[in-house]
Amino acid sequence: MAENLLEVNNLTTSFKIGGTYFAAVDDVSLTIKPNEVLALVGESGSGKSATAFSIMGLHTKARIEGEVNFLGKDLTKFGPNQFNKIRGGEIAMIFQDPMTALNPLMRIKAQIVETLTIHGKKSKNENEKYAVELLERVGIARAEQVAEAYPHELSGGMRQRVVIAIAIANRPKLLIADEPTTALDVTIQAQILDLIRELQEDLGSGVLLITHDLGVVAEMADRVAVMYAGEIVELAPVREIFKNPKHPYTRSLLTSIPSEEQMGGKLHVIQGVVPALHKLDRTICRFSPRIPWIDASEHEENPELREVEEGHWVRCTCYKNFYLKETNAEDLAELENQELERDAVGGNEDEQ
Ligand SMILES: Nc1ncnc2c1ncn2[C@@H]1O[C@H](COP(=O)(O)OP(=O)(O)OP(=O)(O)O)[C@@H](O)[C@H]1O
C-alpha cells in the first residue's frame, strides 16, 4: 500500500466571534494517498472550505491546532515563505471562480510562465513554449492565440481550463479542488471534471475534492468524507457511501438528490440549516436537532467517529435505528423552537 501523501491529524480551526474562538473545523483527521481522490462533502457552512484553507495555510486570522503532514512535513509549522514555495508547486489549488484565481491585467501566457518561473529553473523561452503546451494539454484549441489573451476575453469554461493548466504546471503531488465546477454551465462541468480526473491520473496526484454535489462525488471520488457542522460524520469508499450509507446526514443528503428511480417521485428535503458556529451545541450528536423524530436515547453524548466496517467510519450510534421520514408539521415546529432557543442564547455576528 502506498504511503499517505497527506495526513491531517486532529485539525481544529477556530474563528473569533465576539471575543471567543469557535471551531469551524473540529478535530478532523483524514488521509490522502498518491493517485487517490478524496471528496469532502456537506452542505454550505459545514466546514469544507475552512478545512482546505487550513491545509493550504490560507487562514491568517484563525487559530489552527493539530497537524497537517504533507510528505512528512507538518504544514501547520510553515511560515508564509515556506508556504509560497510549495503552493503552486507541490500543492496546487483550483477554486470555484476562475476569475478570482487569474490576474485580470496579465495575459494568460505570462501568468503560466510566472508560476513556472517561481517553482522552476528553465529559461524564459522554454517556459513560454511549455505554457502553450500546457494550454493544449488542457484541451484549449488555438493555444498560441489564447496564450496572448486576457482572462476576460475567454469563456468561463476556458478560464477554468487555464486555471487547471496553471495548477498542473509544476506537476503537483496534491491538488485541492474547491467546488471546481460550481460556477460553470452544466454542459461544461462534465468536461472539466473529466479533465481533472485525466490529468490527476497522468500525474498520479492525490486530490482533495470539495463539493456539495453528490453527482460530482460519484463521478470523481475514490473515498468520501461527509462533513457536518465542523466534524466528519462518515468516511468510506465511494461505493459504500452510495450503496451502504449509514449516518443519518449522509442518508438525508443522498435522498435529497434526484436519482433515476426517484425521477418523477418526491424528493426528501432536509429541513433546517447547519447552525452558526456560536450557536452549535458541541456536546451532542450535531445532526440530532434536524432529525427530531429520532429518540434522544439513540444518540451518544460527545459521539466519536468509529470504524464500523472495514474502512467505513461513522459518528454516533444513531445510525443503527435511523429511518428517513417526510418531515411533518410537528417536526417543523420542533425545528423552529430550537432555532428560537438558539437565537435567544446567540452571540455576535461572525468576525472575518
Ligand atoms: N473567516 C471566517 N471568520 C469567521 N467564521 C468563518 C470564517 N470562515 C468560515 N467561517 C464559518 O465557518 C463555518 C464553515 O464555513 P466553510 O466556508 O468552511 O463552510 P463550507 O462547508 O465550505 O461552505 P460553502 O460550501 O458555503 O463554502 C461557517 O459557519 C462559516 O460562517
The ligand as an SDF file (V2000), in Angstrom:
LIG
                    3D

 31 33  0  0  0  0  0  0  0  0999 V2000
  -13.0190   33.8460    8.2460 N   0  0  0  0  0  0  0  0  0  0  0  0
  -14.0550   33.4110    8.9740 C   0  0  0  0  0  0  0  0  0  0  0  0
  -14.4390   34.0270   10.1200 N   0  0  0  0  0  0  0  0  0  0  0  0
  -15.4820   33.5790   10.8520 C   0  0  0  0  0  0  0  0  0  0  0  0
  -16.2010   32.4780   10.5460 N   0  0  0  0  0  0  0  0  0  0  0  0
  -15.8830   31.8320    9.4170 C   0  0  0  0  0  0  0  0  0  0  0  0
  -14.8000   32.2470    8.5690 C   0  0  0  0  0  0  0  0  0  0  0  0
  -14.7180   31.3780    7.5080 N   0  0  0  0  0  0  0  0  0  0  0  0
  -15.7020   30.4710    7.6980 C   0  0  0  0  0  0  0  0  0  0  0  0
  -16.3940   30.7390    8.8240 N   0  0  0  0  0  0  0  0  0  0  0  0
  -17.5130   29.9600    9.3750 C   0  0  0  0  0  0  0  0  0  0  0  0
  -17.0720   28.6170    9.4470 O   0  0  0  0  0  0  0  0  0  0  0  0
  -18.1500   27.7330    9.1140 C   0  0  0  0  0  0  0  0  0  0  0  0
  -17.7030   26.8140    7.9920 C   0  0  0  0  0  0  0  0  0  0  0  0
  -17.5300   27.5900    6.7970 O   0  0  0  0  0  0  0  0  0  0  0  0
  -16.9610   26.9990    5.4300 P   0  0  0  0  0  0  0  0  0  0  0  0
  -16.8810   28.1270    4.4510 O   0  0  0  0  0  0  0  0  0  0  0  0
  -15.7490   26.2190    5.6890 O   0  0  0  0  0  0  0  0  0  0  0  0
  -18.1340   26.0240    5.0160 O   0  0  0  0  0  0  0  0  0  0  0  0
  -18.3100   25.2440    3.6520 P   0  0  0  0  0  0  0  0  0  0  0  0
  -18.7460   23.8900    4.0120 O   0  0  0  0  0  0  0  0  0  0  0  0
  -17.0840   25.3720    2.8230 O   0  0  0  0  0  0  0  0  0  0  0  0
  -19.4990   26.0380    2.9820 O   0  0  0  0  0  0  0  0  0  0  0  0
  -19.6080   26.6460    1.4940 P   0  0  0  0  0  0  0  0  0  0  0  0
  -19.9100   25.4760    0.6290 O   0  0  0  0  0  0  0  0  0  0  0  0
  -20.7320   27.6270    1.6050 O   0  0  0  0  0  0  0  0  0  0  0  0
  -18.2820   27.3060    1.2070 O   0  0  0  0  0  0  0  0  0  0  0  0
  -19.3470   28.6050    8.7880 C   0  0  0  0  0  0  0  0  0  0  0  0
  -20.1450   28.7190    9.9540 O   0  0  0  0  0  0  0  0  0  0  0  0
  -18.7140   29.9430    8.4500 C   0  0  0  0  0  0  0  0  0  0  0  0
  -19.5920   31.0060    8.7470 O   0  0  0  0  0  0  0  0  0  0  0  0
  1  2  1  0
  2  3  1  0
  2  7  2  0
  3  4  2  0
  4  5  1  0
  5  6  2  0
  6  7  1  0
  6 10  1  0
  7  8  1  0
  8  9  2  0
  9 10  1  0
 10 11  1  0
 11 12  1  0
 11 30  1  0
 12 13  1  0
 13 14  1  0
 13 28  1  0
 14 15  1  0
 15 16  1  0
 16 17  2  0
 16 18  1  0
 16 19  1  0
 19 20  1  0
 20 21  2  0
 20 22  1  0
 20 23  1  0
 23 24  1  0
 24 25  2  0
 24 26  1  0
 24 27  1  0
 28 29  1  0
 28 30  1  0
 30 31  1  0
M  END
$$$$
